[in-house]
Amino acid sequence: MSVADMVQGMIDTLNEALVDAGKHDRGNSAAGTRVRKAMQATKKAAQDVRVQVQADKNA
């Protein structure tokens, strides 16, 4: 998977989380759980991007 595809996946995840973030702001606690899950997935994806970029640099 290319780095651009990985970043686009992160953007897609965050855009989906944006809807739940609005629901959370209006008091929906279940939406907050989904936002936290999306943030954790984004954190992992960001680390994967960093590892891939470093590997490409060292290749």
JOMOPE-V117375 format. One record per residue. N is the residue number from 1. RES is the residue in one letter. PHI is phi in whole degrees, -180 to 180 (none if undefined). Layout:
N,RES,PHI  N,RES,PHI
This chain:
1,M,none  2,S,-77  3,V,-62  4,A,-62  5,D,-65  6,M,-65  7,V,-66  8,Q,-62  9,G,-62  10,M,-65  11,I,-62  12,D,-62  13,T,-62  14,L,-68  15,N,-64  16,E,-66  17,A,-70  18,L,-61  19,V,-63  20,D,-67  21,A,-63  22,G,-64  23,K,-64  24,H,-62  25,D,-62  26,R,-91  27,G,106  28,N,-85  29,S,-71  30,A,-65  31,A,-66  32,G,-61  33,T,-63  34,R,-66  35,V,-64  36,R,-61  37,K,-63  38,A,-65  39,M,-66  40,Q,-66  41,A,-65  42,T,-67  43,K,-61  44,K,-66  45,A,-64  46,A,-63  47,Q,-65  48,D,-62  49,V,-63  50,R,-60  51,V,-64  52,Q,-65  53,V,-63  54,Q,-64  55,A,-64  56,D,-65  57,K,-64  58,N,-83  59,A,-80
